[in-house]
Amino acid sequence: MGQVLAAAPARLVARGTSACWHASAVSNRVPAWSLAVAAMLSVQLGAAYSTNLFSSVGPAGTSWLRLTMGALIFLAIRRPRLRGVPRHDLLIVLALGVATGLLTTAFLSAVDRIPLGTAVAIEFLGPLGVAVARSHDRRLLVWPALALAGVLLLTEPWQGDIDLIGVGLAALSGVCWATYIVLTQQVGDRFSGLEGLSITIPVAACTAAVLGVPQSWGHITWQVLAAALGLALLLPVIPFSLELIALRRLTTAAFGTLMALEPALGVAAGVVILGQVPHALQVVGVVLVVTAGIGAERNGHRDDDPPAFEPLGTA
């Protein structure tokens, strides 16, 4: 999902057994838009390759297994410290986990019924709503409007013959995505390093288990688990980590608008991996959403400096 360049540097340290990663170096040397592209590309690759597991464990089962593997990875990186966490902050991070679980399950269930690019475009209406609601400068509303035009060209609702259940599931994931944007920024401002994710992703896995366990029960093999582990790196581990870093530095309006790039990458992943080739009008839609994303990147920043981050892997 997307991010916008912000001026304030961040300091995030991830300690492994033999190496450290300093996010301050990332902040100083890597443009934030490239972090956005990397995160969104990882999301779309994860979504496209997840379809390979649908025949074995179903979309809900794939969501549950992927989030469970992601939870194990985040817990290995950063064991959360819940003692002393204010009740209000804990409720926020738990709500984010539920929203993430619902988002992943609804979206993969939509992709099982409608093309990937179409699902992403419909889902994008959630972040678009965040951008419209949070833009204080009315002149910036031109970017959500342009993005919406692109989304309409990508979805082509006037064509008919659309799977209404798939559309409904994509719309549900859009609502969850909007909730995710708002709550992730609050979590990123309250928890150090990846501590928030080491709480939210296990909660998301538990949420996805409600539908995922019954759907996948009796069909889980070592091959399926290995595939789920690889998919967990593509989503949620890599993109969610990048998003948490970026949302400490950005306005939710800019974040939501820049995510207009997501449908374009969804179409691209559909072409390369799933063979879902768009026609000329949909290509125009891609150009519109990319233009809107560039406009958001140049205009949206958080005004407040992000908090200093504590080292990871020390608890």
Secondary structure, DSSP 4 states (H G I P E B T S, - for coil): ------SS----EEE-SS-EEEHHHHHHHS-HHHHHHHHHHHHHHHHHHHGGGHHHHHHHHHHHHHHHHHHHHHHHH-----TT--HHHHHHHHHHHHHHHHHHHHHHHHHTTS-HHHHHHHHTHHHHHHHHHH-SSGGGGHHHHHHHHHHHHHH-GGG----HHHHHHHHHHHHHHHHHHHHHHHHHHHS-TTHHHHHHHHHHHHHHHHHHHHHHTT---HHHHHHHHHHHIIIIIHHHHHHHHHHTTS-HHHHHHHTTHHHHHHHHHHHHHH-----HHHHHHHHHHHHHHHHHHHH---SSPPPPPPBSS--
